[in-house]
Structure formats: C-alpha cells, structure tokens
Amino acid sequence: MSDKPAERYEDSELYKIRHSAAHVMAQAVLEMFPGQAKIAIGPPIADGFYYDFDLPRALTPDDLEAIEKRMRQIISGRHPFKRQEVSAEAARAQFRDQPYKLELIDGLEAGGSDEYGNPLADKPVISFYTQDTFTDLCRGPHVEHTGQINPSAFKLLSIAGAYWRGDPDRPQLQRIYGTAWKTADELEQYLWKIEEAKKRDHRKLGKELDLFSVSDEVGPGLILWHPKGARVRVIVEDFSRKAHLENGYEWVFSPHIGRGHLWETSGHLGFYKDSMYAPMDIEGEAYYAKPMNCPFHIAIFKSRPRSYRDLPRRYAEYGTVYRYEQSGVLHGLTRVRGFTQDDAHIFCRPDQVEEEIRRALDFSLYVLRAMGLTDFKAYLATRPEKYVGEIADWGMAIEALRQAVESARVPYQLDEGGGAFYGPKIDLKVNDALGREWQLSTIQFDFNMPARFGLEYTGEDGQPKRPYMVHRALLGSMERFMGVLIEHYAGAFPLWLAPVQAVLIPIADRHVAYAQQVAERLQALEFRVEVDQRSERMQAKIRDAQLQKVPFMLVVGDKEAEAGAVSVRRRTGEDLKAKSLDEFVALAKSEL
C-alpha cells in the first residue's frame, strides 16, 4: 500500500518511448507522400500512440507494413531528439505548408490551447523537436535518441477516421494507431491481450449469447435487454438489493424527470447542462430528464424534520438516468445515453463519518468479490485548487477516506488535487481477467449540495446542524458493470449467474417427455434449465449449448430414462458420465 502520488504516465519511460515512436511514424508517412502529406497531432495514449494525417489517398494494411519497415530504418540511425524553443513567427515559417500546425500555433500564441488543442491556463513556450529530417511542433518529452525505441517492441495496429479537433464539421483525417513497449515480450503479451479482448468483446458476445441489443428505431446508446441478459441483470440486482438491506440501507424510488428549479438549485444547470437533454414543457414549466439521482434523495431527506437520533440515513436506488453523449463515443454497454445506477446517498453526523466511510468501502468490496472481481486498487483524490467548504472539513473527510482504505487493506495511491470541487473521494478500480482496469465503485464526499439545499437536522443541543452527505456508487451503472462482467468471464458466467444453468438434450423424440420431467423437477428446485427439442443430432445440440456457454448439458436417452438419471457434460467438454438426478442436484448445489 502507498499513500504516495502515483507516477504520472507523462513522466514515465513508456510515455517517452511512445511519444518518440509517434514522431518516427510521422517521418515515415511524410516520406511516403513527399510534399503531399499534411500532419495534425500525434500524442501517446494509454497503451500506445497515434498520429493524424491528411493524405492524398486512403491508407491500406500494406501501407502499415511499409511504414513499419521505414520506422525501423529510422530507429537504427540512433538520431537524437533535439529540442528548440522558437517564436510564433519562426514556427509559422517552419510549418508554412502545414495548415493544421498553423492553427495549433495560433492557439499556442494566444495561450488558449496546447499543440494538441487542449485548454491551457498559462501561455506556453513554443517548442520544436527534431530527429533526423523530421521536425514537429511539440512540448515533449522524448527519449534521447531513436535507438532507444526497441525495433522489436512496436507495431502499427490500425487505421481509423478522425475529425480534426473532434468536430464533424471539420476535415476528416486518417489516424494510424500503434503501440510500443520496452521489450518484445511485453509487445507479444499486449498483442495477445488485444486478440483475447476481441473474443471477449461484450458487444460481440451480447449478440452471440442473445443478451442485449441496440436498435436504430429506438435510438443509439439506449439498451434493449433480452430475456437472457435481463435474467443475469436481475440476479445481480437481487443479490445486491438483499445485501443492501442487510447492511442498513433503505430502498427508495424517484421519478425520471424533475422541475428546472430543482436542477438550478443542485447546480446541474450551471455546471452540467451540456450533458443534459433539452427540457420538456409541462404546463408552461421546464422539466428535465434526470442526469443524477442525488437531488431526489435530498428531497426525501428534507421531507420531514430530522433529529441527530435519525442519523445516519442510507438511501439506495436503482435509478435510471439520462446523459447526452456524442454518437462517436457510444460503445456497447460501457458508454450509453440511458443507464441505471446502483446509487446510494448517506446523510450522517460528523462523529459518524469515519464509520460510514469504512462501512461503505467494506460493503463495496464484499459485493464486487461476490461477483468474482478480486483485484482492486483505490485512488484517494484530494482537495483541488478550487473548492467549496472549510479546509478543516476537507482534512477530516480525506483522513476518513484514508483510514477506510487502509483498514480494508486495499492497495491505494493518492491522486493529489484530483477531488471534485465539492469534496474528496475514493475511486475503487478493478482489474479484470485480462488485467484491464475498470473504475466501478466511488465514495464521494459532498460539501456543496447540503448547503445548496439547506439540509439540516436538530442536534443534541437542540440547535440546527448541517449533515454530511456522501455519494456512493457500488457497481457504477448496471449497463457498464454488465459489460465488464461479460468480458471478465468471456460470457461463461459462473453457475450462480448463468442465465441458463443446464440444457436437457433428449437423444431422440421419444426421450423428450422424460427430459421435460427432469426439467420440471429441476425448475421446482429453482434451477434455470431448458429442454432442447430441436430435431438436430445430439452432438450438434451439445456443441450449440457449449457455444451458448451453458454450464451443464444433461443428455437423456433410454438408459437414463430407465435409471432416472442424466449423463452430465460440462461446457468445457468434460464428460462426468451418468449420474442420478439427486447426484447431479448435489453437484450443482455444491458449485453454487
């Protein structure tokens, strides 16, 4: 465990390698289209890098091979990366034939944005980096020379379209994605993960396993849950709902819309309006689809006078919210426009804060572990430069979060200044089966909304006091969590989560009646089973059940019917041979 700030990716050796590889790639592309290529931006990203180009023709996979070959030649030259600070006039002279660079230089000179178009607080220095024959507008950092890029540890991955500055009204460019690592083994492992991730893609599996879909008629980013997918979601929600009740939460329900005044008071219309949908007119008054549940839970708290004896109050809800996302960023279940949060809000006294935070974190870990997610890391985000509330309250809240995460023995790192303006938080991130990190649970203090809504309780001294408020999302959104769960298990859910736990496979038509009898008995014991009555061959039915990732296939024929048994096969292909029905029930229950 560590309370030290995490190393910034921008300061890491990998960042420098990838940034440098992007420049080498841009040099190779410029050489491929001399006098014709226009270059835009080329930053490092999480696992690699990209560069955007305006080119006279569309690139092909064969072009990537040629670009890679030239990159290796450039790398072998061990060309130093030389930095030079220049004036805006000198920068324009250097890039007089590069319109995208000229636009970026204008932004740099004005102090409004950096060379990637990101907003800046202060006017930056304009600098170049040059290696070999290539010069780019760049603030760095880079490796010392091209030879520090391992020629066996990088690969160009794909070509995609990208609008300049992300604006559909601007030119569409060609983006080349690549990845770079320190060693060839790291590259090989990463490429394996990419292929494995494609197999586990929840959008692909969602269609193959008939779990969910998105309809053009309904609208992008709006999920239709099919019976099997809904069944898994209900199992998850029922487990979590029961666990919430056992841990002292009270379930509430709230509307999908609220008056404009509510969102003005909460601050959403001031700070979040771009992510909210246009208002609807109801009897001359504006109502908005809710982007969050918190104002409704606050209204429930305010619905009656509260005493110090009433606290803490823990309200939980599966609340469906609506947030505007551009169509270009929508992604299956993990980036949508309408989603259901397993949301909770805790209202408590100052002397209850530390215990409530500890309880919330322990409870989050319990539920996630029950879902088979066990590899966690926490990020403790502290006070930013701009904040509301008293410094003493911030200090108390940060210490409560720190005590909770240390008590839970979860590895954590500080995210200095990463808190919201209204309070510090713990972000609990989970690594899935491929080691990919997903943010799920959040425990967030809020010093803003209690003041905005004038929340009060009567203290032991009879005087009005302001409660502390904690936002807590456990699974995050049900849509996103289901996407993570599908990919974590590659669609092969454990027995307790599987939408169909066993398929009865009659060998011939005369065995259907017995298969149905077995199914009825298992269903009476609350097993989720189906009978495959199709006229396909037995082996074809077994194969189809395996493709559907059903945990058990129960084959029945003459011998099984006579003995009151089933022949048991697992989806892995393991043949467990014939078992009496009682033996199979005992086996299944032991795995549950």
Helices and strands as residue ranges (DSSP letters): G 9-11, H 13-32, E 38-39, E 44-45, E 48-54, H 61-76, E 82-85, H 88-94, H 99-110, E 127-131, E 134-137, G 146-148, E 154-163, G 164-166, E 172-180, H 184-200, H 202-208, E 212-214, E 223-225, H 227-246, E 250-251, E 257-259, H 260-266, H 268-271, G 273-275, E 280-282, E 285-289, H 294-302, G 308-310, E 313-322, G 327-329, E 338-348, G 350-352, H 353-370, E 375-381, H 391-407, E 412-415, E 425-431, E 437-446, H 449-452, E 457-458, E 464-465, E 468-477, H 478-489, E 502-506, G 509-511, H 512-524, E 529-531, H 538-547, E 552-556, H 558-563, E 565-570, E 575-580, H 581-591
